[in-house]
Amino acid sequence: MTNKYEVALILSVANGDEAVNALKEKFNDLMAKNGTVENVDEWGKRRLAYPINDETEGYYIFTTMTSEPSLPAELERIAGITEGVLRIMVIRK
């Protein structure tokens, strides 16, 4: 059984463009390997509504995917232990 999800990911821009690209690739590969990525909408570097970890800017990525129900929890777990991820939110559509 698969469900449709939307993943909102905000990455830190403090470590530079190379770090952002590495994190983008890491999470895109993880989602593609364990599900079907339908759409990736990169908003790029934007000002945050409020500071997170003393940072005022972040790199926004919104992804629509189809996967097994276990993948969102795994994405949140990996994002929680990965340096450079400011926020992640996974919503079942």
C-alpha positions in Angstrom: 0.0 0.0 0.0 1.4 3.4 -1.0 0.4 6.9 0.0 1.1 10.3 -1.5 3.2 12.7 0.6 4.5 16.2 0.3 7.9 16.9 2.0 9.0 20.4 2.9 12.7 20.6 3.7 14.6 23.7 4.8 18.4 23.4 4.6 21.0 25.6 6.2 22.9 27.9 3.8 25.6 28.8 6.4 28.0 26.0 5.1 27.8 27.1 1.5 26.4 25.9 -1.8 28.3 22.7 -1.9 26.8 21.6 1.5 23.3 22.5 0.3 23.8 20.5 -3.0 25.1 17.5 -1.1 22.1 17.5 1.2 19.7 18.0 -1.7 21.2 15.0 -3.4 21.2 12.9 -0.3 17.5 13.4 0.4 16.4 13.2 -3.2 18.3 9.9 -3.6 16.7 8.6 -0.4 13.2 9.4 -1.6 13.8 8.1 -5.1 15.2 4.8 -3.8 12.3 4.1 -1.4 9.5 5.6 -3.3 8.5 7.5 -6.5 9.3 11.2 -6.7 6.6 13.0 -8.7 7.7 16.6 -8.5 10.5 18.7 -6.9 9.9 22.4 -6.5 13.0 24.2 -5.3 12.3 27.7 -4.0 16.0 28.3 -3.3 17.4 30.6 -0.8 14.8 32.6 1.2 14.6 34.6 4.4 13.1 32.6 7.3 10.0 33.9 9.1 11.9 33.6 12.4 15.5 32.7 13.2 16.2 29.0 13.5 19.5 28.1 15.3 20.6 31.8 14.9 20.2 31.5 11.1 17.9 33.9 9.2 18.1 32.3 5.7 17.4 28.8 4.5 17.2 26.8 1.2 13.6 25.6 0.6 12.7 22.4 -1.2 9.2 21.0 -1.7 8.9 17.4 -3.0 5.8 15.4 -3.9 6.2 11.7 -3.7 4.5 8.3 -3.4 5.9 5.8 -1.0 5.2 3.2 1.7 3.9 4.6 5.0 7.3 3.8 6.7 9.3 6.3 4.7 8.1 9.6 6.3 9.3 8.5 9.7 12.6 7.4 8.3 13.0 10.8 6.5 12.3 12.7 9.7 14.7 10.4 11.7 17.6 11.0 9.2 16.9 14.7 9.0 17.0 14.9 12.8 20.6 13.5 12.9 21.9 15.3 9.8 23.8 18.5 10.3 22.6 21.3 8.0 18.8 20.4 8.1 16.9 23.2 9.8 13.4 21.8 9.4 11.5 19.0 7.7 7.8 18.5 7.5 6.1 15.5 5.8 2.4 15.7 5.1 0.2 12.9 3.8 -2.0 14.3 1.0 
